[in-house]
Amino acid sequence: MRAAVLYEPGQPLVVEEVELAPPRRGEVQVKIAAAGVCHSDLHVMKGEWKMDLPIVLGHEGAGVVEAVGEG
């Protein structure tokens, strides 16, 4: 899938292909139709909130469930 990846605070996001594992127990896989980078993501991008990097941003999304994990 394509994702906006942050490698270093204060640097532009890199849109690139990443591998996505199948859904595990209690998870779903959603084909995203639209996603947004919210204010929380901006804190991470600026380095104000510390997160393990690299990180895929844009956790606010809408789409269709394509696969369901066990349970």
Secondary structure, DSSP 8 states (H G I E B T S, - for coil): -EEEEESSTTS--EEEE-------TT-EEEEEEEEE--HHHHHHHHTSS---SSEE---EEEEEEEEE---
